[in-house]
Amino acid sequence: MQGEFKLVATAIVWGVVLILLGSALWVPVFTGDVVNSGTMIPMMVILGMVATISTGFIWNSDNHQPVQKSMNSSMEKAKRMQGDPRERLMRTLGALDDEEASAMLDDLKARLHGGDSDGEISAVEMLRQERSQR
C-alpha cells in the first residue's frame, strides 16, 4: 500500500470511531435519556481497541511482501544451483513410473539421433562434423 492510501484509510477508521462516539454522546441529549457511564466507557474502550488494531493492520500490511519476494528469489537461486544436470535427470526419471520413463527416454533418443527433426541437424551429426573438421 502507498503511504497516501494508508493515511486515508487510517483517517476513515478514526473518523468512523469519532462519528460513532459522537452519536452515542449526542443521542441521549436529544432524546432526553440519561447517559450511563457503565455502558459508555466499555463502548469507548472497545471502539478504541478496534480502531487501534485496524490502524496497525493498515500500516503493517506491506511488511510481508519483501519476505515473500526474498523467498521466491532464494527458491529460484536454489533451482539454478541444483548441480549436475545428470543428477536432475535421474531424479526426474526416478519420480516417473516405468512407462513414462521409457517414453521420455525414447523421445530423448529420437531427438538425439535426429529422428524427429524438422530439417535440423541432430546432436550426433553435429559432433561428427566437429570431429571431422579437426
Backbone hydrogen bonds, N-H to C=O, Kabsch-Sander energy under -0.5 kcal/mol:
donor,donor_aa,acceptor,acceptor_aa,energy
6,K,2,Q,-2.1
7,L,3,G,-2.2
8,V,4,E,-2.4
9,A,5,F,-2.7
10,T,6,K,-2.5
11,A,7,L,-2.3
12,I,8,V,-2.3
13,V,9,A,-2.3
14,W,10,T,-2.5
15,G,11,A,-2.2
16,V,12,I,-2.4
17,V,13,V,-1.9
18,L,14,W,-2.3
19,I,15,G,-2.4
20,L,16,V,-2.6
21,L,17,V,-2.7
22,G,18,L,-2.9
23,S,19,I,-2.6
24,A,20,L,-2.0
25,L,21,L,-1.7
26,W,22,G,-2.5
27,V,23,S,-2.2
30,F,26,W,-1.7
31,T,27,V,-2.3
32,G,28,P,-1.4
33,D,28,P,-0.6
37,S,35,V,-0.7
39,T,36,N,-1.3
40,M,36,N,-1.8
41,I,37,S,-1.9
43,M,39,T,-1.4
44,M,40,M,-2.5
45,V,41,I,-2.4
46,I,42,P,-2.7
47,L,43,M,-2.4
48,G,44,M,-2.3
49,M,45,V,-2.4
50,V,46,I,-2.5
51,A,47,L,-2.5
52,T,48,G,-2.3
53,I,49,M,-2.6
54,S,50,V,-2.5
55,T,51,A,-2.3
56,G,52,T,-2.1
57,F,53,I,-2.2
58,I,54,S,-2.3
59,W,55,T,-2.4
60,N,56,G,-1.7
61,S,58,I,-0.7
63,N,60,N,-0.9
65,Q,62,D,-1.1
68,Q,64,H,-1.7
69,K,65,Q,-2.5
70,S,66,P,-2.6
71,M,67,V,-2.1
72,N,68,Q,-2.3
73,S,69,K,-2.4
74,S,70,S,-2.2
75,M,71,M,-2.1
76,E,72,N,-2.3
77,K,73,S,-2.3
78,A,74,S,-2.1
79,K,75,M,-1.9
80,R,76,E,-1.9
81,M,77,K,-2.1
82,Q,79,K,-1.0
88,R,84,D,-1.7
89,L,85,P,-2.4
90,M,86,R,-2.5
91,R,87,E,-2.4
92,T,88,R,-2.4
93,L,89,L,-2.9
94,G,90,M,-2.2
95,A,91,R,-1.3
96,L,92,T,-0.8
96,L,93,L,-0.7
101,A,97,D,-2.6
102,S,98,D,-2.4
103,A,99,E,-2.0
104,M,100,E,-2.3
105,L,101,A,-2.6
106,D,102,S,-2.4
107,D,103,A,-2.0
108,L,104,M,-2.4
109,K,105,L,-2.6
110,A,106,D,-2.4
111,R,107,D,-2.2
112,L,108,L,-2.5
113,H,109,K,-2.3
114,G,110,A,-0.5
114,G,111,R,-0.6
115,G,110,A,-2.7
116,D,110,A,-0.6
117,S,114,G,-0.6
119,G,117,S,-0.6
123,A,112,L,-0.5
124,V,112,L,-1.5
126,M,122,S,-2.2
127,L,123,A,-2.0
128,R,124,V,-2.1
129,Q,125,E,-2.4
130,E,126,M,-2.2
131,R,127,L,-2.2
132,S,128,R,-2.1
133,Q,129,Q,-1.5
134,R,130,E,-0.9
